[in-house]
Amino acid sequence: MADPSVGRQPVKAADGTPMEAIDWMLIPGTREAVVQDSSGRVFMTNPDKPEAAPTPLGTYGRINGFVPTTSVLTLPDNNSSGIRLLDPLHGISRTVPRKDLPAEDSEAYALQQLSLDESGSAVVVEWSPSGDDGSYRIAVIGRGKPRYLLATKPGQADNASICLAPDGGHVAVVVQPAHAKADGYPVQPSAGDMTTYIADTSGGSVVEARGAQPQWCSSGPTSNAVSADGP
């Protein structure tokens, strides 16, 4: 950025070709980044050194984000036994047990867990199907009795995106209504009539606003969206 004459330089994959990224996040407090390619493989790379070989971190369904105020990456454990915690800077990884919600609806199931700390305390998105559509509930688990932060109305939602604030104090949830139509915006189209909720993870207030900004719950070129079709 300090030298505009340099131009764009693609970050290279291990075979020397430009990496085809579907998601990426900068590691907090560093110049390094974690990148997930189109095959699900996750790498650590330094965008300042695009020619350097990336460091492989494994293959996962998605990258969830970082434990707030740390460089510890949270990932879905491939054996479905919990949350995978990975520190790419120090090569340390472990799995903390999955903390299931005591579902009020027997058909409800968790979709995504974003870790709040390294003990496994997490914010969880829970989908409750209802016909072709359903509803979402957002809860904090692992800190005593589960606390539900917010819930959408049954049958009115079919997609949600979730992200934590850097300090873990708030969580933003963008909900897409069932059968939403495209907004027709030519630059960055999305569904219309979306709603953004910002909830205090300590159990405080919830702020609701219509619409969604492109940067909400987006770590890079794609959104960390979850849906009933592909948890």
MIDOSE-1310 file (N, C-alpha, C; in nm, 2 decimals, decimal comma, always signed):
residues 231
madp	+0,08/-0,12/+0,00/+0,00/+0,00/+0,00/+0,09/+0,13/+0,00; +0,21/+0,11/+0,05/+0,30/+0,23/+0,06/+0,36/+0,26/-0,08; +0,36/+0,16/-0,17/+0,42/+0,17/-0,30/+0,32/+0,12/-0,41; +0,23/+0,21/-0,45/+0,13/+0,18/-0,55/+0,19/+0,12/-0,68
svgr	+0,32/+0,14/-0,71/+0,37/+0,09/-0,83/+0,40/-0,06/-0,83; +0,39/-0,12/-0,72/+0,42/-0,26/-0,71/+0,31/-0,34/-0,78; +0,18/-0,30/-0,76/+0,08/-0,37/-0,83/+0,03/-0,50/-0,75; -0,06/-0,57/-0,80/-0,12/-0,68/-0,73/-0,03/-0,80/-0,75
qpvk	-0,01/-0,88/-0,64/+0,07/-1,00/-0,64/-0,02/-1,11/-0,58; -0,05/-1,22/-0,66/-0,14/-1,32/-0,60/-0,06/-1,41/-0,50; -0,13/-1,45/-0,40/-0,07/-1,54/-0,30/-0,07/-1,68/-0,36; +0,04/-1,75/-0,36/+0,06/-1,87/-0,43/+0,03/-1,99/-0,34
aadg	-0,03/-2,10/-0,41/-0,05/-2,22/-0,34/+0,08/-2,30/-0,34; +0,08/-2,42/-0,29/+0,20/-2,50/-0,28/+0,26/-2,54/-0,42; +0,17/-2,55/-0,52/+0,22/-2,58/-0,65/+0,26/-2,46/-0,73; +0,26/-2,34/-0,67/+0,30/-2,22/-0,74/+0,19/-2,14/-0,81
tpme	+0,07/-2,20/-0,82/-0,04/-2,13/-0,89/-0,11/-2,04/-0,79; -0,18/-1,94/-0,83/-0,26/-1,85/-0,74/-0,36/-1,93/-0,66; -0,36/-1,91/-0,53/-0,45/-1,98/-0,44/-0,60/-1,94/-0,47; -0,68/-2,04/-0,49/-0,83/-2,01/-0,51/-0,89/-2,01/-0,37
aidw	-0,91/-1,90/-0,31/-0,96/-1,88/-0,17/-1,11/-1,87/-0,17; -1,17/-1,94/-0,08/-1,32/-1,93/-0,05/-1,34/-1,85/+0,08; -1,24/-1,84/+0,16/-1,25/-1,77/+0,29/-1,11/-1,74/+0,34; -1,10/-1,63/+0,41/-0,97/-1,60/+0,47/-0,99/-1,50/+0,59
mlip	-0,90/-1,50/+0,68/-0,90/-1,41/+0,80/-0,76/-1,37/+0,83; -0,74/-1,25/+0,87/-0,61/-1,21/+0,92/-0,60/-1,26/+1,07; -0,48/-1,31/+1,10/-0,46/-1,35/+1,24/-0,44/-1,23/+1,33; -0,52/-1,21/+1,43/-0,52/-1,09/+1,51/-0,38/-1,05/+1,56
gtre	-0,34/-0,93/+1,54/-0,21/-0,88/+1,59/-0,09/-0,92/+1,51; -0,11/-0,98/+1,39/+0,00/-1,02/+1,31/-0,02/-0,97/+1,17; +0,08/-1,00/+1,08/+0,06/-0,98/+0,94/+0,03/-1,11/+0,86; +0,01/-1,21/+0,94/-0,02/-1,34/+0,88/-0,17/-1,36/+0,86
avvq	-0,21/-1,45/+0,77/-0,35/-1,48/+0,74/-0,37/-1,63/+0,73; -0,50/-1,67/+0,77/-0,54/-1,81/+0,74/-0,63/-1,81/+0,62; -0,61/-1,90/+0,53/-0,68/-1,90/+0,40/-0,74/-2,04/+0,38; -0,87/-2,05/+0,34/-0,93/-2,18/+0,31/-0,95/-2,18/+0,16
dssg	-0,90/-2,29/+0,09/-0,91/-2,29/-0,05/-1,03/-2,37/-0,09; -1,06/-2,38/-0,22/-1,18/-2,44/-0,27/-1,20/-2,59/-0,24; -1,09/-2,66/-0,20/-1,10/-2,80/-0,16/-1,12/-2,82/-0,01; -1,13/-2,70/+0,06/-1,15/-2,71/+0,21/-1,02/-2,71/+0,29
rvfm	-0,90/-2,71/+0,22/-0,78/-2,71/+0,29/-0,75/-2,57/+0,35; -0,70/-2,56/+0,47/-0,67/-2,44/+0,54/-0,52/-2,42/+0,55; -0,47/-2,30/+0,52/-0,33/-2,27/+0,52/-0,31/-2,14/+0,60; -0,18/-2,13/+0,65/-0,14/-2,00/+0,70/-0,04/-1,94/+0,60
tnpd	-0,06/-1,81/+0,57/+0,03/-1,75/+0,47/+0,05/-1,61/+0,51; +0,16/-1,55/+0,45/+0,19/-1,41/+0,48/+0,17/-1,33/+0,35; +0,06/-1,24/+0,34/+0,03/-1,17/+0,22/+0,15/-1,08/+0,18; +0,24/-1,04/+0,27/+0,35/-0,96/+0,24/+0,46/-1,04/+0,16
kpea	+0,45/-1,17/+0,17/+0,54/-1,26/+0,10/+0,47/-1,36/+0,01; +0,41/-1,31/-0,09/+0,32/-1,40/-0,17/+0,39/-1,52/-0,24; +0,52/-1,51/-0,25/+0,59/-1,62/-0,32/+0,63/-1,73/-0,22; +0,62/-1,70/-0,09/+0,65/-1,80/+0,01/+0,55/-1,91/+0,02
aptp	+0,59/-2,04/+0,04/+0,50/-2,15/+0,04/+0,41/-2,14/+0,17; +0,28/-2,16/+0,15/+0,19/-2,15/+0,27/+0,21/-2,27/+0,36; +0,17/-2,25/+0,48/+0,18/-2,36/+0,58/+0,05/-2,43/+0,59; +0,04/-2,56/+0,56/-0,08/-2,63/+0,57/-0,13/-2,65/+0,71
lgty	-0,26/-2,64/+0,74/-0,31/-2,65/+0,87/-0,42/-2,76/+0,88; -0,45/-2,82/+0,77/-0,55/-2,93/+0,77/-0,67/-2,90/+0,68; -0,76/-2,99/+0,67/-0,88/-2,97/+0,59/-1,01/-2,97/+0,68; -1,09/-2,87/+0,66/-1,21/-2,85/+0,75/-1,33/-2,80/+0,66
grin	-1,45/-2,82/+0,72/-1,57/-2,77/+0,65/-1,57/-2,62/+0,64; -1,51/-2,55/+0,73/-1,52/-2,40/+0,73/-1,42/-2,35/+0,83; -1,39/-2,22/+0,83/-1,31/-2,16/+0,94/-1,41/-2,07/+1,02; -1,42/-2,09/+1,15/-1,52/-2,02/+1,23/-1,48/-1,88/+1,27
gfvp	-1,35/-1,87/+1,30/-1,30/-1,74/+1,35/-1,20/-1,76/+1,46; -1,16/-1,66/+1,53/-1,06/-1,67/+1,64/-1,13/-1,65/+1,77; -1,07/-1,72/+1,87/-1,11/-1,70/+2,01/-1,08/-1,55/+2,04; -1,18/-1,47/+2,08/-1,15/-1,33/+2,10/-1,03/-1,30/+2,18
ttsv	-0,95/-1,20/+2,14/-0,83/-1,14/+2,20/-0,71/-1,24/+2,19; -0,72/-1,35/+2,11/-0,62/-1,45/+2,09/-0,59/-1,47/+1,94; -0,49/-1,55/+1,92/-0,46/-1,60/+1,78/-0,50/-1,74/+1,76; -0,59/-1,79/+1,85/-0,64/-1,93/+1,84/-0,76/-1,94/+1,75
ltlp	-0,74/-2,02/+1,64/-0,85/-2,03/+1,54/-0,94/-2,14/+1,59; -1,07/-2,12/+1,56/-1,17/-2,22/+1,60/-1,23/-2,28/+1,47; -1,24/-2,41/+1,47/-1,28/-2,49/+1,35/-1,37/-2,60/+1,39; -1,46/-2,65/+1,30/-1,54/-2,76/+1,34/-1,46/-2,89/+1,34
dnns	-1,47/-2,96/+1,45/-1,39/-3,09/+1,46/-1,44/-3,19/+1,35; -1,35/-3,25/+1,28/-1,39/-3,34/+1,17/-1,45/-3,46/+1,22; -1,43/-3,50/+1,35/-1,50/-3,62/+1,40/-1,63/-3,58/+1,47; -1,67/-3,45/+1,46/-1,79/-3,41/+1,53/-1,79/-3,43/+1,68
sgir	-1,67/-3,43/+1,74/-1,67/-3,45/+1,88/-1,65/-3,32/+1,96; -1,64/-3,21/+1,89/-1,63/-3,08/+1,97/-1,58/-2,97/+1,88; -1,51/-2,87/+1,94/-1,46/-2,76/+1,86/-1,31/-2,77/+1,86; -1,25/-2,76/+1,74/-1,11/-2,77/+1,72/-1,05/-2,63/+1,74
lldp	-0,95/-2,63/+1,83/-0,88/-2,50/+1,86/-0,74/-2,52/+1,81; -0,70/-2,43/+1,72/-0,57/-2,44/+1,66/-0,50/-2,30/+1,66; -0,38/-2,31/+1,72/-0,29/-2,19/+1,72/-0,19/-2,20/+1,61; -0,21/-2,14/+1,49/-0,12/-2,16/+1,38/+0,02/-2,10/+1,40
lhgi	+0,03/-2,00/+1,49/+0,16/-1,94/+1,52/+0,25/-2,03/+1,59; +0,20/-2,12/+1,68/+0,28/-2,20/+1,76/+0,26/-2,35/+1,73; +0,18/-2,38/+1,64/+0,16/-2,52/+1,60/+0,09/-2,61/+1,71; +0,01/-2,55/+1,79/-0,06/-2,62/+1,90/-0,21/-2,63/+1,86
srtv	-0,26/-2,75/+1,88/-0,40/-2,78/+1,85/-0,46/-2,88/+1,95; -0,59/-2,86/+1,98/-0,66/-2,96/+2,06/-0,81/-2,94/+2,03; -0,88/-3,04/+2,08/-1,03/-3,04/+2,07/-1,09/-3,03/+2,20; -1,19/-2,94/+2,22/-1,27/-2,93/+2,34/-1,40/-2,99/+2,31
prkd	-1,46/-3,06/+2,41/-1,58/-3,14/+2,39/-1,70/-3,05/+2,34; -1,78/-3,11/+2,25/-1,90/-3,04/+2,21/-1,99/-3,02/+2,33; -2,05/-2,90/+2,33/-2,14/-2,87/+2,44/-2,28/-2,86/+2,38; -2,36/-2,97/+2,39/-2,49/-2,97/+2,33/-2,59/-2,89/+2,41
lpae	-2,68/-2,82/+2,34/-2,79/-2,75/+2,40/-2,90/-2,84/+2,44; -2,96/-2,83/+2,56/-3,08/-2,90/+2,59/-3,20/-2,85/+2,51; -3,22/-2,91/+2,39/-3,32/-2,86/+2,30/-3,46/-2,86/+2,36; -3,53/-2,75/+2,34/-3,67/-2,74/+2,38/-3,76/-2,81/+2,28
dsea	-3,71/-2,81/+2,15/-3,77/-2,88/+2,04/-3,68/-3,00/+2,00; -3,74/-3,12/+2,00/-3,66/-3,24/+1,97/-3,60/-3,24/+1,84; -3,65/-3,16/+1,74/-3,60/-3,15/+1,61/-3,49/-3,05/+1,59; -3,47/-2,97/+1,69/-3,37/-2,86/+1,68/-3,23/-2,92/+1,69
yalq	-3,13/-2,86/+1,62/-3,00/-2,90/+1,62/-2,90/-2,78/+1,60; -2,78/-2,79/+1,66/-2,69/-2,69/+1,65/-2,62/-2,68/+1,51; -2,59/-2,56/+1,46/-2,53/-2,55/+1,32/-2,39/-2,50/+1,33; -2,36/-2,41/+1,42/-2,23/-2,35/+1,42/-2,19/-2,30/+1,56
qlsl	-2,07/-2,33/+1,60/-2,02/-2,28/+1,73/-1,90/-2,19/+1,72; -1,91/-2,07/+1,77/-1,80/-1,98/+1,77/-1,75/-1,97/+1,91; -1,62/-2,01/+1,94/-1,57/-2,02/+2,07/-1,55/-1,88/+2,13; -1,59/-1,87/+2,26/-1,57/-1,74/+2,33/-1,44/-1,75/+2,41
desg	-1,40/-1,87/+2,45/-1,27/-1,89/+2,52/-1,22/-2,02/+2,49; -1,10/-2,05/+2,55/-1,03/-2,18/+2,51/-1,08/-2,30/+2,60; -1,18/-2,27/+2,68/-1,24/-2,38/+2,76/-1,35/-2,45/+2,68; -1,39/-2,38/+2,57/-1,50/-2,43/+2,49/-1,63/-2,35/+2,51
savv	-1,64/-2,25/+2,60/-1,75/-2,17/+2,61/-1,78/-2,11/+2,47; -1,90/-2,11/+2,42/-1,92/-2,07/+2,28/-2,06/-2,01/+2,26; -2,07/-1,94/+2,15/-2,20/-1,89/+2,10/-2,24/-1,99/+2,00; -2,36/-2,04/+2,00/-2,41/-2,14/+1,91/-2,53/-2,10/+1,84
vews	-2,53/-2,13/+1,71/-2,65/-2,11/+1,62/-2,73/-2,24/+1,62; -2,86/-2,23/+1,66/-2,94/-2,35/+1,66/-3,06/-2,34/+1,56; -3,07/-2,43/+1,47/-3,18/-2,43/+1,37/-3,29/-2,52/+1,42; -3,42/-2,47/+1,41/-3,54/-2,55/+1,44/-3,62/-2,56/+1,32
psgd	-3,62/-2,67/+1,25/-3,69/-2,68/+1,12/-3,84/-2,67/+1,14; -3,91/-2,62/+1,04/-4,06/-2,61/+1,05/-4,11/-2,61/+0,90; -4,14/-2,72/+0,85/-4,18/-2,73/+0,71/-4,06/-2,70/+0,62; -4,08/-2,62/+0,52/-3,98/-2,58/+0,43/-3,88/-2,48/+0,49
dgsy	-3,93/-2,41/+0,60/-3,85/-2,31/+0,66/-3,82/-2,34/+0,81; -3,79/-2,24/+0,89/-3,77/-2,27/+1,03/-3,74/-2,15/+1,10; -3,67/-2,16/+1,22/-3,63/-2,05/+1,30/-3,49/-2,08/+1,35; -3,42/-1,97/+1,39/-3,29/-1,98/+1,45/-3,30/-1,93/+1,60
riav	-3,22/-2,00/+1,68/-3,20/-1,95/+1,82/-3,05/-1,94/+1,84; -3,01/-1,83/+1,91/-2,87/-1,81/+1,94/-2,85/-1,81/+2,09; -2,75/-1,89/+2,13/-2,73/-1,91/+2,28/-2,59/-1,91/+2,31; -2,56/-1,88/+2,44/-2,42/-1,89/+2,49/-2,42/-2,01/+2,58
igrg	-2,33/-2,10/+2,56/-2,32/-2,22/+2,64/-2,18/-2,24/+2,70; -2,17/-2,32/+2,80/-2,04/-2,34/+2,87/-2,01/-2,25/+2,98; -2,11/-2,16/+3,02/-2,09/-2,07/+3,13/-2,21/-2,08/+3,22; -2,22/-2,20/+3,28/-2,34/-2,23/+3,36/-2,46/-2,27/+3,27
kpry	-2,58/-2,24/+3,31/-2,70/-2,27/+3,23/-2,70/-2,20/+3,10; -2,73/-2,27/+2,99/-2,73/-2,20/+2,86/-2,82/-2,08/+2,86; -2,77/-1,97/+2,80/-2,85/-1,85/+2,79/-2,89/-1,82/+2,64; -3,02/-1,81/+2,61/-3,06/-1,78/+2,48/-3,06/-1,63/+2,46
llat	-2,98/-1,58/+2,36/-2,97/-1,44/+2,33/-3,08/-1,38/+2,25; -3,13/-1,46/+2,15/-3,24/-1,42/+2,07/-3,29/-1,54/+1,99; -3,41/-1,52/+1,93/-3,47/-1,63/+1,85/-3,56/-1,56/+1,75; -3,55/-1,62/+1,63/-3,64/-1,57/+1,52/-3,78/-1,64/+1,53
kpgq	-3,88/-1,59/+1,46/-4,01/-1,65/+1,47/-4,01/-1,77/+1,38; -4,09/-1,88/+1,43/-4,09/-2,00/+1,35/-4,14/-1,98/+1,21; -4,07/-2,05/+1,12/-4,12/-2,04/+0,98/-4,08/-1,92/+0,90; -4,00/-1,83/+0,96/-3,97/-1,70/+0,90/-3,83/-1,69/+0,85
adna	-3,74/-1,79/+0,87/-3,60/-1,77/+0,84/-3,55/-1,90/+0,78; -3,46/-1,88/+0,68/-3,39/-2,00/+0,62/-3,24/-1,98/+0,61; -3,19/-1,88/+0,66/-3,04/-1,86/+0,65/-3,00/-1,76/+0,75; -2,89/-1,78/+0,82/-2,83/-1,68/+0,91/-2,68/-1,68/+0,91
sicl	-2,63/-1,56/+0,94/-2,48/-1,54/+0,95/-2,45/-1,49/+1,09; -2,34/-1,53/+1,14/-2,30/-1,50/+1,28/-2,16/-1,46/+1,29; -2,12/-1,36/+1,37/-1,98/-1,33/+1,39/-1,97/-1,26/+1,53; -1,85/-1,29/+1,59/-1,82/-1,23/+1,72/-1,75/-1,10/+1,71
apdg	-1,77/-1,01/+1,80/-1,68/-0,89/+1,81/-1,54/-0,93/+1,85; -1,44/-0,86/+1,82/-1,30/-0,90/+1,85/-1,28/-0,93/+2,00; -1,36/-0,86/+2,09/-1,34/-0,89/+2,23/-1,44/-0,99/+2,29; -1,52/-1,04/+2,20/-1,62/-1,14/+2,24/-1,74/-1,09/+2,32
ghva	-1,75/-0,96/+2,34/-1,85/-0,90/+2,42/-1,99/-0,89/+2,35; -1,99/-0,89/+2,21/-2,11/-0,89/+2,14/-2,11/-0,98/+2,02; -2,22/-1,03/+1,98/-2,23/-1,11/+1,86/-2,33/-1,05/+1,77; -2,30/-1,04/+1,64/-2,38/-0,99/+1,54/-2,44/-1,11/+1,46
vvvq	-2,57/-1,11/+1,44/-2,65/-1,21/+1,37/-2,73/-1,15/+1,26; -2,70/-1,19/+1,13/-2,78/-1,14/+1,02/-2,87/-1,25/+0,97; -3,00/-1,23/+0,98/-3,10/-1,33/+0,94/-3,17/-1,30/+0,81; -3,17/-1,40/+0,73/-3,24/-1,39/+0,60/-3,38/-1,45/+0,61
paha	-3,48/-1,38/+0,56/-3,62/-1,43/+0,57/-3,64/-1,55/+0,48; -3,73/-1,63/+0,51/-3,77/-1,74/+0,42/-3,81/-1,69/+0,28; -3,76/-1,76/+0,18/-3,80/-1,73/+0,04/-3,77/-1,58/+0,00; -3,66/-1,53/+0,06/-3,62/-1,39/+0,03/-3,58/-1,37/-0,11
kadg	-3,62/-1,26/-0,17/-3,59/-1,23/-0,31/-3,46/-1,15/-0,31; -3,38/-1,16/-0,42/-3,26/-1,08/-0,43/-3,29/-0,93/-0,44; -3,20/-0,85/-0,38/-3,23/-0,71/-0,37/-3,20/-0,63/-0,50; -3,13/-0,70/-0,60/-3,10/-0,64/-0,73/-2,99/-0,55/-0,73
ypvq	-2,91/-0,54/-0,62/-2,80/-0,45/-0,61/-2,69/-0,50/-0,70; -2,64/-0,42/-0,80/-2,55/-0,48/-0,90/-2,41/-0,51/-0,85; -2,36/-0,44/-0,75/-2,22/-0,45/-0,71/-2,20/-0,57/-0,62; -2,28/-0,58/-0,51/-2,28/-0,69/-0,42/-2,42/-0,73/-0,38
psag	-2,48/-0,81/-0,47/-2,62/-0,85/-0,44/-2,64/-0,94/-0,32; -2,75/-0,93/-0,26/-2,79/-1,02/-0,15/-2,94/-1,03/-0,14; -2,99/-1,10/-0,04/-3,13/-1,11/-0,02/-3,19/-0,98/+0,04; -3,31/-0,95/+0,00/-3,38/-0,84/+0,06/-3,44/-0,87/+0,19
dmtt	-3,48/-0,76/+0,26/-3,55/-0,77/+0,39/-3,47/-0,85/+0,50; -3,34/-0,83/+0,49/-3,26/-0,90/+0,60/-3,26/-0,81/+0,73; -3,24/-0,88/+0,84/-3,24/-0,82/+0,97/-3,11/-0,85/+1,04; -3,05/-0,74/+1,10/-2,93/-0,76/+1,18/-2,96/-0,74/+1,33
yiad	-2,92/-0,84/+1,41/-2,93/-0,83/+1,55/-2,79/-0,82/+1,61; -2,77/-0,74/+1,71/-2,65/-0,73/+1,79/-2,68/-0,76/+1,93; -2,63/-0,87/+1,98/-2,66/-0,91/+2,12/-2,54/-0,91/+2,21; -2,56/-0,87/+2,33/-2,46/-0,87/+2,44/-2,44/-1,02/+2,48
tsgg	-2,32/-1,07/+2,47/-2,30/-1,21/+2,51/-2,30/-1,24/+2,66; -2,30/-1,13/+2,74/-2,31/-1,15/+2,88/-2,46/-1,16/+2,92; -2,55/-1,15/+2,83/-2,69/-1,16/+2,86/-2,76/-1,03/+2,87; -2,70/-0,93/+2,81/-2,77/-0,80/+2,82/-2,86/-0,77/+2,70
svve	-2,86/-0,65/+2,65/-2,96/-0,61/+2,55/-2,93/-0,66/+2,42; -3,04/-0,66/+2,33/-3,03/-0,70/+2,19/-3,08/-0,58/+2,11; -3,00/-0,54/+2,01/-3,04/-0,43/+1,93/-3,08/-0,49/+1,79; -3,19/-0,44/+1,73/-3,23/-0,50/+1,61/-3,24/-0,38/+1,50
arga	-3,20/-0,41/+1,38/-3,20/-0,32/+1,28/-3,23/-0,39/+1,14; -3,31/-0,32/+1,06/-3,34/-0,38/+0,93/-3,22/-0,37/+0,84; -3,20/-0,47/+0,75/-3,09/-0,46/+0,65/-2,96/-0,53/+0,71; -2,86/-0,53/+0,62/-2,73/-0,58/+0,66/-2,62/-0,52/+0,57
qpqw	-2,52/-0,47/+0,64/-2,41/-0,42/+0,57/-2,32/-0,53/+0,51; -2,26/-0,51/+0,40/-2,17/-0,62/+0,34/-2,06/-0,67/+0,44; -2,01/-0,59/+0,52/-1,90/-0,63/+0,61/-1,95/-0,70/+0,73; -2,08/-0,70/+0,76/-2,12/-0,77/+0,88/-2,10/-0,92/+0,86
cssg	-2,05/-0,99/+0,96/-2,03/-1,13/+0,95/-1,96/-1,18/+0,83; -1,86/-1,10/+0,78/-1,78/-1,14/+0,67/-1,63/-1,12/+0,70; -1,56/-1,23/+0,68/-1,42/-1,23/+0,72/-1,33/-1,20/+0,60; -1,38/-1,20/+0,48/-1,31/-1,18/+0,36/-1,40/-1,18/+0,24
ptsn	-1,37/-1,25/+0,14/-1,45/-1,25/+0,02/-1,59/-1,31/+0,04; -1,61/-1,40/+0,14/-1,73/-1,47/+0,15/-1,78/-1,45/+0,30; -1,91/-1,48/+0,31/-1,98/-1,47/+0,45/-1,97/-1,60/+0,51; -1,96/-1,60/+0,65/-1,96/-1,72/+0,73/-2,11/-1,76/+0,75
avsa	-2,18/-1,79/+0,65/-2,32/-1,82/+0,66/-2,34/-1,96/+0,69; -2,45/-1,99/+0,76/-2,49/-2,13/+0,79/-2,63/-2,14/+0,74; -2,67/-2,26/+0,70/-2,81/-2,28/+0,66/-2,85/-2,42/+0,69; -2,98/-2,45/+0,68/-3,02/-2,59/+0,72/-2,97/-2,69/+0,62
dgp	-2,94/-2,65/+0,50/-2,90/-2,74/+0,39/-2,75/-2,79/+0,41; -2,67/-2,70/+0,47/-2,53/-2,74/+0,48/-2,47/-2,69/+0,61; -2,50/-2,75/+0,72/-2,44/-2,70/+0,85/-2,29/-2,71/+0,85
